[in-house]
Amino acid sequence: MMDTKNRTILIVEDELQNRKLFRDVLQYSGYTVFEAMNGKEGVALANQHLPDLILMDIQMPVMDGLSATRILKQNETTRDIMVVALTANAMPGDKEKILEAGCHDYISKPFRLHEFLEKIKEYLPEDSV
């Protein structure tokens, strides 16, 4: 198991199965994980825990991921937290909207677990701790 040095990741995802999969994979890989079911909860938890990375689903009830990301990026306390969008519908123009909202990048669902973990390592390199 790699040494992730207690790096924290906030998963903001309304689908229970997806959230459980992300949590299990990331915890197994040594990350500390927090979970939110919608953008509003995600903003609150981001302010509370100041995670190293936020994985933000785009389409959610209560508050969507792009709105939540915009709020986080306007807040001095959370603006520097890296946000990576999780999206099942990467249509033409979506990448621009995602980046414009303040997301660093996006991961299309469904994805391969190995590729997912490689992406996470790119966002949270071990030597940057």
Secondary structure, 3 states (H helix, E strand, C coil): CCCCCCCEEEEECCCHHHHHHHHHHHHHCCCEEEEECCHHHHHHHHHHHCCCEEEEECCCCCCCHHHHHHHHHHCCCCCCCEEEEEECCCCCCHHHHHHHCCCCEEEECCCCHHHHHHHHHHHCCHHHC
